[in-house]
Amino acid sequence: MKLSTRLSVMKPSAIRETGKQIAARPGCMSFAAGLPSPQLIPVEKVRKITDKILKKKGAIALQYGPTKGHEPLIEKIVKIMEEKNVTATRENIQITTGSQQAIFFSAMMFVNKGDTVITENPSYLGALAAFRPFECNFKGIDVDEDGMKLDELEAVLEKDNNVKMIYVVPNFSNPTGRTWSLERRKKLLEIAGEYDLPIVEDNPYGEIRFEGEDIPTIKALDKENRVIYLGSFSKIFCAGLRVGWICADKNLINKYEIMKQGADLQSNQLAQMQVDEFLNEYDMEEQIKEIIKVYKVKRDLMCRLIDEKFPKTVKRTDPKGGMFLWIEFPNGVDASKLLQKALELNVGFVPGGPFYPNGGHENTVRLNYSNMSQEQIVEGIGLLGELFSREF
Amino acid sequence: MKLSTRLSVMKPSAIRETGKQIAARPGCMSFAAGLPSPQLIPVEKVRKITDKILKKKGAIALQYGPTKGHEPLIEKIVKIMEEKNVTATRENIQITTGSQQAIFFSAMMFVNKGDTVITENPSYLGALAAFRPFECNFKGIDVDEDGMKLDELEAVLEKDNNVKMIYVVPNFSNPTGRTWSLERRKKLLEIAGEYDLPIVEDNPYGEIRFEGEDIPTIKALDKENRVIYLGSFSKIFCAGLRVGWICADKNLINKYEIMKQGADLQSNQLAQMQVDEFLNEYDMEEQIKEIIKVYKVKRDLMCRLIDEKFPKTVKRTDPKGGMFLWIEFPNGVDASKLLQKALELNVGFVPGGPFYPNGGHENTVRLNYSNMSQEQIVEGIGLLGELFSREF
């Protein structure tokens, strides 16, 4: 039986594979996966609203529903977008199974075999995995503290006529935790306009800002309907429910809906109603404030411990929000070898190499600070500090 | 902004588009969508188990989980497969968002642009929609009362070297309600073996048999790990939860898991636990017996009314299970024009043309009998009978 050629370029996610190694070690501390804190999942509130939904509208919640999504939730998402200064109607929204599915559909929308996709360098690993089945080429553009280096982007666009899409995570990026400046966002739009390219703006962490002023989303600055904005309830509500959305030009949304029909008919109906009912009954702002409070403490703790315990040759980013920070070891250090030694100490992390679409950078690591408790952060970062100090 | 070439061959689902027209008419009776009966959704039982899950394991149910699926559910699916005389372990199972996603992934697994996919003629519309983004060619093979006409299949395979996959719904097919004989199943395996082709066996209705003996699934007859079996809880439990599975060779399942990682990370975690807990706490066999009892009465009623009320020139299939029957009008009758007139009477159905991958057959209609009440079937089929009698 012959497999499609795309199988030759698809590979298991380094995060999920590391996750399996970690899961095989009971009690292993993990800074690997991008899991929200288990303490912040509003279980009791979800239990109450779920019971209410199943009592009052059970036969709707458990039956097939519209491909586009649960209408009352779509209306609430329109309001969420309006609060971000994005003009939207229900025609601009498609519900997806987490924003991961929206990332996948975006490659399906714009990318033919052999086309080039622009990403940050490094970029979200799950996005690279979502794009690979479409047999694209990647061009990762380096980033600094203000976002993508746009002169490098322009140099690439001048040479490569096959670029079809630009994918970015401008707020508290996965994996680096960095945030784009307003200037870079405006300039990216300008360049994308010049080359008539769509920008896929993935913003799952945007609400989780610890300090400083919110910077407008690229979508809010977009006057040409060029930006496909991807939102998610996974990081601010419940990841396991898998509810995300796309906000884009209505003609594109019609096409996303057709993709959704073929790919899985629709997302879980109950889950959409759970998100909707949570927004009816509770204050999402309060929920987000609580997340910010807890994650800020954890970020402060992890950054302080890294500065204290890791060798001075180790660099780290300085995230102003989100769930991740990024570590750079001296050149020549192989993070995946260090991972094996760390696992023996019952501590896990994700080597950074796989986040680079064009390879290299094996001396980097992504650390998640949202999932582990403060005690685990103290113990785990301490153990890593000792290990790294021994190793180089 | 340039769209991928695949967009030019993707089109809205005729079912879902008809569904929108029907939804726009409050009180419209619908024999269009393949919706289970709302009365048979075990809402109260689901409410109880959901409450239990959220009380005891809420932080797991609402958190990210494994891409492959919820382990206890996978173990139960292994047993379900064993009851069908399929040897399986957990390594042979991948959970999907309904079997629709498994259909989509199967094209992703085997089909390159320009390859040929074999389907029954007519075939499940949602499968055609799932395959189209992969820019394949279709070859629909005609069916009779015993399944696909395999001499026609062989004739096609002799000529076309680009066939990469055979997709079939052998039990109570969507759309015709027909069932393959044991002999045809064996012969299909033989032919697929000769040409080294995978068979995707989609079996969402197999449990819902009204009469006669169960016929082994093609997977149960498969000695070469050639069959990719697709199962679903949508028709026997709750469609809105979107839980299905793939049972296949373990090397293929590893690849399906990688696809799932990129496409949406994982299916809804709570939904998988709801299915698992239902299987723990309640008797699925009882639930299925109840479905069979109710649907059999509806099938009997709809068939009797068609025979009484429709013009004698109208042919119908004689389904022994499932949710659909298939209508053939005399040549020259256009079912989509009739649909518009039927909608004015507040009755909906799906024209059969779009179920034929190579077009034609506009004189056919799919009728669903599971969703409407007996009263609605009496009224709706009566109205259609009057309409059709007036029209030809």
Boltz contact constraints between the chains, C-beta under 6 A:
constraints:
  - contact:
      token1: [A, 1]
      token2: [B, 196]
      max_distance: 6.0
  - contact:
      token1: [A, 1]
      token2: [B, 198]
      max_distance: 6.0
  - contact:
      token1: [A, 4]
      token2: [B, 110]
      max_distance: 6.0
  - contact:
      token1: [A, 4]
      token2: [B, 111]
      max_distance: 6.0
  - contact:
      token1: [A, 4]
      token2: [B, 112]
      max_distance: 6.0
  - contact:
      token1: [A, 5]
      token2: [B, 112]
      max_distance: 6.0
  - contact:
      token1: [A, 10]
      token2: [B, 258]
      max_distance: 6.0
  - contact:
      token1: [A, 12]
      token2: [B, 258]
      max_distance: 6.0
  - contact:
      token1: [A, 13]
      token2: [B, 261]
      max_distance: 6.0
  - contact:
      token1: [A, 16]
      token2: [B, 67]
      max_distance: 6.0
  - contact:
      token1: [A, 16]
      token2: [B, 261]
      max_distance: 6.0
  - contact:
      token1: [A, 35]
      token2: [B, 64]
      max_distance: 6.0
  - contact:
      token1: [A, 38]
      token2: [B, 59]
      max_distance: 6.0
  - contact:
      token1: [A, 41]
      token2: [B, 59]
      max_distance: 6.0
  - contact:
      token1: [A, 41]
      token2: [B, 62]
      max_distance: 6.0
  - contact:
      token1: [A, 43]
      token2: [B, 58]
      max_distance: 6.0
  - contact:
      token1: [A, 43]
      token2: [B, 59]
      max_distance: 6.0
  - contact:
      token1: [A, 47]
      token2: [B, 54]
      max_distance: 6.0
  - contact:
      token1: [A, 50]
      token2: [B, 50]
      max_distance: 6.0
  - contact:
      token1: [A, 51]
      token2: [B, 51]
      max_distance: 6.0
  - contact:
      token1: [A, 54]
      token2: [B, 47]
      max_distance: 6.0
  - contact:
      token1: [A, 58]
      token2: [B, 43]
      max_distance: 6.0
  - contact:
      token1: [A, 59]
      token2: [B, 38]
      max_distance: 6.0
  - contact:
      token1: [A, 59]
      token2: [B, 41]
      max_distance: 6.0
  - contact:
      token1: [A, 59]
      token2: [B, 43]
      max_distance: 6.0
  - contact:
      token1: [A, 61]
      token2: [B, 240]
      max_distance: 6.0
  - contact:
      token1: [A, 62]
      token2: [B, 41]
      max_distance: 6.0
  - contact:
      token1: [A, 62]
      token2: [B, 238]
      max_distance: 6.0
  - contact:
      token1: [A, 62]
      token2: [B, 240]
      max_distance: 6.0
  - contact:
      token1: [A, 63]
      token2: [B, 239]
      max_distance: 6.0
  - contact:
      token1: [A, 63]
      token2: [B, 240]
      max_distance: 6.0
  - contact:
      token1: [A, 64]
      token2: [B, 35]
      max_distance: 6.0
  - contact:
      token1: [A, 64]
      token2: [B, 239]
      max_distance: 6.0
  - contact:
      token1: [A, 67]
      token2: [B, 16]
      max_distance: 6.0
  - contact:
      token1: [A, 97]
      token2: [B, 264]
      max_distance: 6.0
  - contact:
      token1: [A, 98]
      token2: [B, 264]
      max_distance: 6.0
  - contact:
      token1: [A, 100]
      token2: [B, 264]
      max_distance: 6.0
  - contact:
      token1: [A, 100]
      token2: [B, 265]
      max_distance: 6.0
  - contact:
      token1: [A, 101]
      token2: [B, 264]
      max_distance: 6.0
  - contact:
      token1: [A, 104]
      token2: [B, 263]
      max_distance: 6.0
  - contact:
      token1: [A, 110]
      token2: [B, 4]
      max_distance: 6.0
  - contact:
      token1: [A, 111]
      token2: [B, 4]
      max_distance: 6.0
  - contact:
      token1: [A, 112]
      token2: [B, 4]
      max_distance: 6.0
  - contact:
      token1: [A, 112]
      token2: [B, 5]
      max_distance: 6.0
  - contact:
      token1: [A, 129]
      token2: [B, 261]
      max_distance: 6.0
  - contact:
      token1: [A, 129]
      token2: [B, 262]
      max_distance: 6.0
  - contact:
      token1: [A, 130]
      token2: [B, 262]
      max_distance: 6.0
  - contact:
      token1: [A, 196]
      token2: [B, 1]
      max_distance: 6.0
  - contact:
      token1: [A, 198]
      token2: [B, 1]
      max_distance: 6.0
  - contact:
      token1: [A, 238]
      token2: [B, 62]
      max_distance: 6.0
  - contact:
      token1: [A, 239]
      token2: [B, 63]
      max_distance: 6.0
  - contact:
      token1: [A, 239]
      token2: [B, 64]
      max_distance: 6.0
  - contact:
      token1: [A, 240]
      token2: [B, 61]
      max_distance: 6.0
  - contact:
      token1: [A, 240]
      token2: [B, 62]
      max_distance: 6.0
  - contact:
      token1: [A, 240]
      token2: [B, 63]
      max_distance: 6.0
  - contact:
      token1: [A, 240]
      token2: [B, 269]
      max_distance: 6.0
  - contact:
      token1: [A, 240]
      token2: [B, 270]
      max_distance: 6.0
  - contact:
      token1: [A, 242]
      token2: [B, 268]
      max_distance: 6.0
  - contact:
      token1: [A, 258]
      token2: [B, 10]
      max_distance: 6.0
  - contact:
      token1: [A, 258]
      token2: [B, 12]
      max_distance: 6.0
  - contact:
      token1: [A, 261]
      token2: [B, 13]
      max_distance: 6.0
  - contact:
      token1: [A, 261]
      token2: [B, 16]
      max_distance: 6.0
  - contact:
      token1: [A, 261]
      token2: [B, 129]
      max_distance: 6.0
  - contact:
      token1: [A, 262]
      token2: [B, 129]
      max_distance: 6.0
  - contact:
      token1: [A, 262]
      token2: [B, 130]
      max_distance: 6.0
  - contact:
      token1: [A, 263]
      token2: [B, 104]
      max_distance: 6.0
  - contact:
      token1: [A, 264]
      token2: [B, 97]
      max_distance: 6.0
  - contact:
      token1: [A, 264]
      token2: [B, 98]
      max_distance: 6.0
  - contact:
      token1: [A, 264]
      token2: [B, 100]
      max_distance: 6.0
  - contact:
      token1: [A, 264]
      token2: [B, 101]
      max_distance: 6.0
  - contact:
      token1: [A, 265]
      token2: [B, 100]
      max_distance: 6.0
  - contact:
      token1: [A, 268]
      token2: [B, 242]
      max_distance: 6.0
  - contact:
      token1: [A, 268]
      token2: [B, 268]
      max_distance: 6.0
  - contact:
      token1: [A, 268]
      token2: [B, 271]
      max_distance: 6.0
  - contact:
      token1: [A, 269]
      token2: [B, 240]
      max_distance: 6.0
  - contact:
      token1: [A, 270]
      token2: [B, 240]
      max_distance: 6.0
  - contact:
      token1: [A, 271]
      token2: [B, 268]
      max_distance: 6.0
